[in-house]
Amino acid sequence: MSDTPATHDATVGATSPDTAAAPTTRRTPLTFESARCIRTPADVQLSPDGARVAFTLSEWVEDQPKPRERIWLVKTSEGAEPRPLTFGPNGDSAPRWSPDGATLAFVSDRGDADKHHAQLYLVPAGGGEPRRVCLMPRGVSQPAWSPEGSRIAFLAPEGAEGADRPEGPQVNEGLHHTRLWAVRPESDTAEPLTPPDVTIWRFAWSPDGSHLAVYYSEGPGETDWYRGQVGLVPAHGGAVRRLTELTRQAEAPAWSRDGRTLYVILGEWSDRGLVGGDVCALGPAPRDLRNLTPGIEISISWVRERPDGRLLYAAWDGLGNQIGLLDPAAGAPDALARDFWLGDGGWPRLSATPDGRRIAAVRGDADHPAEVWLADLTESDGAPALAWRRLTHLNALAEETLDLLPSRPIAYEGADGWRIEALFTPPADDRRGTPPPLVVIVHGGPTSAFRHAYPQTLTLLDMTTQLLARAGFAVLRPNPRGGIGRGVAFADAVLGDPGGKDFEDIMRGADYVTGQGWADPARMGIFGWSYGGLMTAWAVTQTPRFKAAVMGAGVCDFHGFHAESNIPDWDMRILAADPLEQPEVYRAHSAITYAKRVATPTLILHGQADESVPLNQARAFYRALRERGVPTELAVYPGEGHGVRRREHLRDLLDRLVRWFETYLR
């Protein structure tokens, strides 16, 4: 990837003449320990006047087992230095500017009375002691100021602390609805805006502050999110008025400037928090939902309407991200910047001033880690352009001292002749006479995608790529159908066919790489987490070509998954089947059905407290392989959920994974 991420962009690695000399420090290979210097900015929030940017910074600190988050602030003037706005050992997140730019709301569990539940706090933008606004028994999330600044809305679960831990039996699932609340900054008492029998997942104030658009469900469970609808709630509270008849999920609601249209991103997504699809407009009349972008081959994740009526957008675009403008009438995106990556994980987004002329974002590329950037949207001879300026150097140490092994974008023909994109990483010593062993890494989701990006310490698959390549393995990271960044049709192609043509896409990638002589076809391994773990289990039951495998948090038995997972809607959607009506579909797509075929040594990794993919999936596959005499090992990480977060657990997981491939692929 070029150091210039896009047309009209300033060079990402730009330096002044007096600092352009190459650093003399010897670069250090990226390891688990050395990667701890990488810091992760996220959730940038540009002040209404465009003069300051608030953001969260996540970093490892010596005395804590997990990364710590704090609120930071940087002015947008030339030469300004970022500074922390909050302090203390606990986590601070979700900074939100008051409309006058004088105050920041955020959430934190800093107080003794917070009881480890994040509460709503206010802090002067110039600095000072944060003040808790109200105390909610189960904490708060998603603070948002009303347009005139008189109230702050947020989400908070129902129920008193400890109510779901009775001394007697737990009856049913013990779930709690999450309601929409509002509080006045000068008060200490929040008021509910929605009924207690509805769960709100996302909301947005209307421009005049009279209503809030909500994405909601009638059930309280994580699985009910898949069946949500868009509705409207009066700002003073009341019943939710349903506006849609959705069959898939909506996210990132954004109002038109006149308040007559609500824009949402629509898609069929595997996980809450992974956003990218078509832009749809909801008019004043209920059920008046129009798809503005049918057939586009990117996945838009965020929009804001500008004064001229065009939509500023952020999107997934192949192996990277894209920023551009969209005319709602024409529906054709006009890219302003591409071939870089935006931060904020599975929901690439921007922050813009009210006039849409200035934006802030977390961005980087393959050679440069995440930093906070500012861009002014200008027009020259009628052609819009983004002029970028870097505001932070939070990762200068990593950028100038870590030795990263480069990956290169490739493309090959997948099933049905579809073009499949991937990243290929040669091993550190790629000059040996024989091709190296190959490890294929499969991403999760499947609503996800590998991006040509600088590795982050919190991104397991990126770290694994670097560690494996450093240990002498070639690594292939394909983006098969079912993923994000290639449009809705590409993403939907996996529905009803998991382990079918998406698996063929993956295998054709391995064939392409080995056919080029870049890796040894006789020494191939496979690894994935979540859906990637599912595909790993599936792979070793379908082909003997993999000589080692690592299954992370993967599904092997769809019937067992449906019975215990907190997202049973997911399996019904991806299989396009009902477990009671079509049990044969569940068996046909479950790796456990074919476990007697497995000869591949398989390491199984799982979090003990994983609610999405329960531990029974790991235990079932482990037992099946062990009973057949297949070399296998099960590592269960106590207290970990669907992702492994604690430092010592991450270290063990990465070490164990590399050792497994070294044992069976050398």
Stockholm file with secondary structure:
# STOCKHOLM 1.0

chainA/1-666         MSDTPATHDATVGATSPDTAAAPTTRRTPLTFESARCIRTPADVQLSPDGARVAFTLSEWVEDQPKPRERIWLVKTSEGAEPRPLTFGPNGDSAPRWSPDGATLAFVSDRGDADKHHAQLYLVPAGGGEPRRVCLMPRGVSQPAWSPEGSRIAFLAPEGAEGADRPEGPQVNEGLHHTRLWAVRPESDTAEPLTPPDVTIWRFAWSPDGSHLAVYYSEGPGETDWYRGQVGLVPAHGGAVRRLTELTRQAEAPAWSRDGRTLYVILGEWSDRGLVGGDVCALGPAPRDLRNLTPGIEISISWVRERPDGRLLYAAWDGLGNQIGLLDPAAGAPDALARDFWLGDGGWPRLSATPDGRRIAAVRGDADHPAEVWLADLTESDGAPALAWRRLTHLNALAEETLDLLPSRPIAYEGADGWRIEALFTPPADDRRGTPPPLVVIVHGGPTSAFRHAYPQTLTLLDMTTQLLARAGFAVLRPNPRGGIGRGVAFADAVLGDPGGKDFEDIMRGADYVTGQGWADPARMGIFGWSYGGLMTAWAVTQTPRFKAAVMGAGVCDFHGFHAESNIPDWDMRILAADPLEQPEVYRAHSAITYAKRVATPTLILHGQADESVPLNQARAFYRALRERGVPTELAVYPGEGHGVRRREHLRDLLDRLVRWFETYLR
#=GR chainA/1-666 SS CCSSCSTTCCCTTCCCGGGCSCCCSCCEECCTTGGGGCCEEEEEEECTTSSEEEEEEEECCTTCSSCEEEEEEEESSTTCCCEESCCSSSCEEEEEECTTSSEEEEEECCSGGGTTSCEEEEEETTCCCCEECCCCTTCCEEEEECTTSSCEEEEEECSCTTTTCCSSCCCTTCCCCEEEEEECTTCSCCEECSCTTCEEEEEEECTTSSEEEEEEESSCSGGGGGGCEEEEEETTCCCCEECCCCSSEEEEEEECTTSSCEEEEEECCSSTTCCCBEEEEECSSTTCEEESCTTCSSEEEEEEECTTSCEEEEEEETTEEEEEEECTTTCCEEEEEEEEEESSTTSCCCEECTTSSEEEEEEECSSSCCEEEEEEEEEETTEEEEEEEECCCTTHHHHHHEECCCCEEEEEECGGGCEEEEEEECCSCCCSSSCCCEEEEECSSSSCCCCSCCCCTTCHHHHHHHHHHHTTCEEEEEECTTSSSSCHHHHHTTTTCTTTHHHHHHHHHHHHHHHTTSSCTTSEEEEEETHHHHHHHHHHHHCSCEEEEEEESCCSCHHHHHHHCSCHHHHHHHHTSCTTTCHHHHHHTCGGGGGGGCCSCEEEEEETTCSSSCTHHHHHHHHHHHHTTCCEEEEEETTCCSSCCSHHHHHHHHHHHHHHHHHHHC
#=GC SS_cons         CCSSCSTTCCCTTCCCGGGCSCCCSCCEECCTTGGGGCCEEEEEEECTTSSEEEEEEEECCTTCSSCEEEEEEEESSTTCCCEESCCSSSCEEEEEECTTSSEEEEEECCSGGGTTSCEEEEEETTCCCCEECCCCTTCCEEEEECTTSSCEEEEEECSCTTTTCCSSCCCTTCCCCEEEEEECTTCSCCEECSCTTCEEEEEEECTTSSEEEEEEESSCSGGGGGGCEEEEEETTCCCCEECCCCSSEEEEEEECTTSSCEEEEEECCSSTTCCCBEEEEECSSTTCEEESCTTCSSEEEEEEECTTSCEEEEEEETTEEEEEEECTTTCCEEEEEEEEEESSTTSCCCEECTTSSEEEEEEECSSSCCEEEEEEEEEETTEEEEEEEECCCTTHHHHHHEECCCCEEEEEECGGGCEEEEEEECCSCCCSSSCCCEEEEECSSSSCCCCSCCCCTTCHHHHHHHHHHHTTCEEEEEECTTSSSSCHHHHHTTTTCTTTHHHHHHHHHHHHHHHTTSSCTTSEEEEEETHHHHHHHHHHHHCSCEEEEEEESCCSCHHHHHHHCSCHHHHHHHHTSCTTTCHHHHHHTCGGGGGGGCCSCEEEEEETTCSSSCTHHHHHHHHHHHHTTCCEEEEEETTCCSSCCSHHHHHHHHHHHHHHHHHHHC
//
